[in-house]
Amino acid sequence: MRIRTFVTPAVVDGETAESADGIAAILFDNDDAGTGRGNLLCTGSIIAERWILTAKHCFAESHVKQDASKIQVRVKSKSYNDGGGVIQVDDIKWRTNHDIALLHLTRDANSEHVRLASASPVEGSTNYIFGWGTRSGPQGAPAKELRRATITVADIDDTDGYGVGRGIRSAKGNGIACSGDSGGPQFKLVDGLRYQVGVTSAVWVSGNACVSPMWSATVPTSLDWIKGVAGL
């Protein structure tokens, strides 16, 4: 999770998610046996059989960069380190000046895909975030099971964590994002269906706690780029 530069130095609170449909755990530096029981890097969403949408800073600001050989994803499991299936990543694409990245998988995820929103959410509306991030501050351990939280949209014309790309600023509902939730989806509900409007990018940190507000990169702003790269 990027910390906004103006801050003084798992989904916190929230609740256990009912399922991991459309959500992927992004792992790095796994063991040689390829079990996928490595370190949780970030969270992502499955937008097509071989494409994961997530945050650029997960890679650009870590030792990973664009070395896809260091990355695997786990799909179809509420646990980031057990169950489901583990798939190797063979390419990492990221968008200039936006906290948006796409991971290409070596095989099909065989999992439910998320719907991508073409319009931003309404200010004041309740949205939902998902992730395996720490529940006890930026230095804590990942959540054992996928969690979700409600958040309230405060501003749809803010910036993402880089302060350049368009972003959605949201206030805490029953929870807020923290380290490890980066790259996870922010959903709005339309007629009972969820549409991804944001990619978790940054959160306000006070002391050793992730607190409100948080920022997400705006998916509709990057929709043409996403579709072009993924061939959607």
C-alpha positions as a Python dict, from the first residue, in 0.01 Angstrom:
ca = {
    (1, 'M'): (0, 0, 0),
    (2, 'R'): (147, 336, -100),
    (3, 'I'): (142, 598, 173),
    (4, 'R'): (62, 946, 48),
    (5, 'T'): (381, 1152, 54),
    (6, 'F'): (217, 1422, 266),
    (7, 'V'): (141, 1176, 545),
    (8, 'T'): (322, 1200, 876),
    (9, 'P'): (463, 899, 960),
    (10, 'A'): (-582, -615, 543),
    (11, 'V'): (-856, -449, 517),
    (12, 'V'): (-864, -295, 862),
    (13, 'D'): (-1190, -387, 1035),
    (14, 'G'): (-1446, -485, 769),
    (15, 'E'): (-1549, -850, 752),
    (16, 'T'): (-1452, -1184, 601),
    (17, 'A'): (-1553, -1201, 234),
    (18, 'E'): (-1813, -1460, 138),
    (19, 'S'): (-1612, -1573, -164),
    (20, 'A'): (-1300, -1494, -368),
    (21, 'D'): (-1481, -1486, -702),
    (22, 'G'): (-1292, -1258, -939),
    (23, 'I'): (-1016, -1179, -684),
    (24, 'A'): (-650, -1285, -705),
    (25, 'A'): (-370, -1289, -446),
    (26, 'I'): (-43, -1166, -598),
    (27, 'L'): (262, -1347, -459),
    (28, 'F'): (635, -1290, -503),
    (29, 'D'): (962, -1476, -443),
    (30, 'N'): (793, -1812, -400),
    (31, 'D'): (984, -2128, -322),
    (32, 'D'): (1148, -2336, -594),
    (33, 'A'): (880, -2603, -568),
    (34, 'G'): (630, -2354, -708),
    (35, 'T'): (370, -2413, -438),
    (36, 'G'): (270, -2046, -431),
    (37, 'R'): (316, -2027, -54),
    (38, 'G'): (533, -1719, -83),
    (39, 'N'): (496, -1364, 33),
    (40, 'L'): (181, -1168, -35),
    (41, 'L'): (268, -865, -246),
    (42, 'C'): (-69, -721, -342),
    (43, 'T'): (-428, -800, -434),
    (44, 'G'): (-573, -798, -785),
    (45, 'S'): (-886, -870, -986),
    (46, 'I'): (-942, -1116, -1270),
    (47, 'I'): (-1064, -924, -1576),
    (48, 'A'): (-1011, -1201, -1835),
    (49, 'E'): (-890, -1561, -1840),
    (50, 'R'): (-524, -1457, -1857),
    (51, 'W'): (-526, -1101, -1725),
    (52, 'I'): (-512, -959, -1370),
    (53, 'L'): (-576, -590, -1298),
    (54, 'T'): (-378, -442, -1008),
    (55, 'A'): (-166, -142, -901),
    (56, 'K'): (155, -36, -1075),
    (57, 'H'): (334, 64, -754),
    (58, 'C'): (331, -300, -639),
    (59, 'F'): (604, -363, -896),
    (60, 'A'): (749, -27, -995),
    (61, 'E'): (844, 56, -637),
    (62, 'S'): (967, -289, -531),
    (63, 'H'): (1255, -512, -638),
    (64, 'V'): (1016, -683, -882),
    (65, 'K'): (996, -399, -1140),
    (66, 'Q'): (885, -571, -1463),
    (67, 'D'): (1047, -907, -1387),
    (68, 'A'): (745, -1133, -1430),
    (69, 'S'): (943, -1442, -1328),
    (70, 'K'): (918, -1326, -965),
    (71, 'I'): (537, -1322, -962),
    (72, 'Q'): (261, -1580, -928),
    (73, 'V'): (-108, -1539, -855),
    (74, 'R'): (-345, -1756, -655),
    (75, 'V'): (-705, -1771, -774),
    (76, 'K'): (-1027, -1934, -651),
    (77, 'S'): (-928, -1934, -285),
    (78, 'K'): (-1018, -1712, 12),
    (79, 'S'): (-671, -1788, 151),
    (80, 'Y'): (-373, -1616, -11),
    (81, 'N'): (-140, -1907, 70),
    (82, 'D'): (-351, -2220, 34),
    (83, 'G'): (-612, -2377, -193),
    (84, 'G'): (-737, -2277, -536),
    (85, 'G'): (-483, -2265, -814),
    (86, 'V'): (-144, -2097, -855),
    (87, 'I'): (-45, -1953, -1194),
    (88, 'Q'): (284, -1803, -1308),
    (89, 'V'): (292, -1451, -1455),
    (90, 'D'): (486, -1403, -1779),
    (91, 'D'): (440, -1031, -1844),
    (92, 'I'): (379, -713, -1644),
    (93, 'K'): (237, -406, -1818),
    (94, 'W'): (184, -71, -1648),
    (95, 'R'): (30, 258, -1752),
    (96, 'T'): (237, 577, -1754),
    (97, 'N'): (133, 832, -1489),
    (98, 'H'): (-142, 608, -1349),
    (99, 'D'): (-131, 352, -1066),
    (100, 'I'): (-264, 80, -1295),
    (101, 'A'): (-97, -246, -1404),
    (102, 'L'): (-192, -564, -1585),
    (103, 'L'): (-42, -909, -1530),
    (104, 'H'): (-50, -1169, -1806),
    (105, 'L'): (-85, -1532, -1694),
    (106, 'T'): (75, -1837, -1851),
    (107, 'R'): (-258, -2024, -1847),
    (108, 'D'): (-628, -1958, -1801),
    (109, 'A'): (-750, -1868, -1454),
    (110, 'N'): (-1073, -2066, -1507),
    (111, 'S'): (-1239, -1824, -1270),
    (112, 'E'): (-1517, -1566, -1265),
    (113, 'H'): (-1423, -1231, -1417),
    (114, 'V'): (-1507, -890, -1273),
    (115, 'R'): (-1704, -633, -1470),
    (116, 'L'): (-1524, -307, -1544),
    (117, 'A'): (-1717, 15, -1494),
    (118, 'S'): (-1739, 274, -1771),
    (119, 'A'): (-1841, 554, -1532),
    (120, 'S'): (-1718, 669, -1193),
    (121, 'P'): (-1925, 607, -879),
    (122, 'V'): (-2152, 871, -730),
    (123, 'E'): (-2007, 1085, -453),
    (124, 'G'): (-2164, 987, -123),
    (125, 'S'): (-2237, 633, -237),
    (126, 'T'): (-2123, 318, -58),
    (127, 'N'): (-1859, 111, -240),
    (128, 'Y'): (-1678, -209, -147),
    (129, 'I'): (-1309, -299, -131),
    (130, 'F'): (-1147, -643, -109),
    (131, 'G'): (-800, -758, -7),
    (132, 'W'): (-570, -973, 202),
    (133, 'G'): (-395, -674, 357),
    (134, 'T'): (-286, -643, 716),
    (135, 'R'): (-549, -574, 980),
    (136, 'S'): (-308, -427, 1236),
    (137, 'G'): (-125, -142, 1063),
    (138, 'P'): (127, -114, 776),
    (139, 'Q'): (380, -352, 935),
    (140, 'G'): (133, -628, 1027),
    (141, 'A'): (89, -974, 876),
    (142, 'P'): (-155, -1041, 590),
    (143, 'A'): (-509, -1146, 672),
    (144, 'K'): (-551, -1525, 667),
    (145, 'E'): (-872, -1498, 464),
    (146, 'L'): (-990, -1247, 207),
    (147, 'R'): (-1171, -954, 363),
    (148, 'R'): (-1407, -687, 238),
    (149, 'A'): (-1513, -350, 372),
    (150, 'T'): (-1757, -76, 290),
    (151, 'I'): (-1623, 270, 211),
    (152, 'T'): (-1796, 599, 127),
    (153, 'V'): (-1700, 781, -193),
    (154, 'A'): (-1593, 1137, -106),
    (155, 'D'): (-1440, 1275, -429),
    (156, 'I'): (-1429, 1123, -779),
    (157, 'D'): (-1192, 1388, -917),
    (158, 'D'): (-897, 1341, -681),
    (159, 'T'): (-569, 1168, -774),
    (160, 'D'): (-430, 821, -720),
    (161, 'G'): (-130, 747, -497),
    (162, 'Y'): (113, 897, -749),
    (163, 'G'): (-69, 1229, -734),
    (164, 'V'): (-88, 1242, -1114),
    (165, 'G'): (-343, 993, -1244),
    (166, 'R'): (-711, 1044, -1174),
    (167, 'G'): (-828, 888, -849),
    (168, 'I'): (-1123, 829, -617),
    (169, 'R'): (-1091, 944, -256),
    (170, 'S'): (-1303, 748, -10),
    (171, 'A'): (-1374, 759, 363),
    (172, 'K'): (-1393, 465, 599),
    (173, 'G'): (-1721, 278, 619),
    (174, 'N'): (-1696, -40, 824),
    (175, 'G'): (-1329, -70, 726),
    (176, 'I'): (-1038, 80, 530),
    (177, 'A'): (-749, -51, 317),
    (178, 'C'): (-397, -119, 446),
    (179, 'S'): (-68, -281, 333),
    (180, 'G'): (-133, -580, 105),
    (181, 'D'): (-467, -445, -17),
    (182, 'S'): (-290, -242, -287),
    (183, 'G'): (-418, -331, -632),
    (184, 'G'): (-742, -474, -498),
    (185, 'P'): (-1074, -380, -654),
    (186, 'Q'): (-1316, -109, -548),
    (187, 'F'): (-1667, -202, -660),
    (188, 'K'): (-1990, -13, -702),
    (189, 'L'): (-2323, -195, -721),
    (190, 'V'): (-2558, -139, -1014),
    (191, 'D'): (-2886, -333, -1015),
    (192, 'G'): (-2732, -586, -778),
    (193, 'L'): (-2423, -643, -996),
    (194, 'R'): (-2077, -526, -897),
    (195, 'Y'): (-1860, -317, -1131),
    (196, 'Q'): (-1498, -233, -1061),
    (197, 'V'): (-1453, 144, -1047),
    (198, 'G'): (-1115, 164, -877),
    (199, 'V'): (-781, -3, -801),
    (200, 'T'): (-664, 49, -440),
    (201, 'S'): (-365, 282, -451),
    (202, 'A'): (-293, 469, -127),
    (203, 'V'): (-413, 525, 228),
    (204, 'W'): (-357, 782, 499),
    (205, 'V'): (-121, 649, 765),
    (206, 'S'): (-107, 795, 1116),
    (207, 'G'): (161, 653, 1343),
    (208, 'N'): (143, 279, 1277),
    (209, 'A'): (-220, 271, 1168),
    (210, 'C'): (-399, 286, 833),
    (211, 'V'): (-678, 539, 871),
    (212, 'S'): (-928, 723, 654),
    (213, 'P'): (-916, 840, 378),
    (214, 'M'): (-791, 607, 103),
    (215, 'W'): (-736, 660, -269),
    (216, 'S'): (-801, 434, -568),
    (217, 'A'): (-687, 473, -928),
    (218, 'T'): (-996, 535, -1143),
    (219, 'V'): (-1076, 239, -1371),
    (220, 'P'): (-1305, 424, -1620),
    (221, 'T'): (-1022, 671, -1692),
    (222, 'S'): (-793, 381, -1787),
    (223, 'L'): (-1061, 164, -1949),
    (224, 'D'): (-945, 214, -2308),
    (225, 'W'): (-585, 135, -2207),
    (226, 'I'): (-693, -176, -2015),
    (227, 'K'): (-904, -305, -2302),
    (228, 'G'): (-630, -231, -2554),
    (229, 'V'): (-360, -419, -2361),
    (230, 'A'): (-582, -713, -2266),
    (231, 'G'): (-756, -733, -2603),
    (232, 'L'): (-1102, -701, -2451),
}
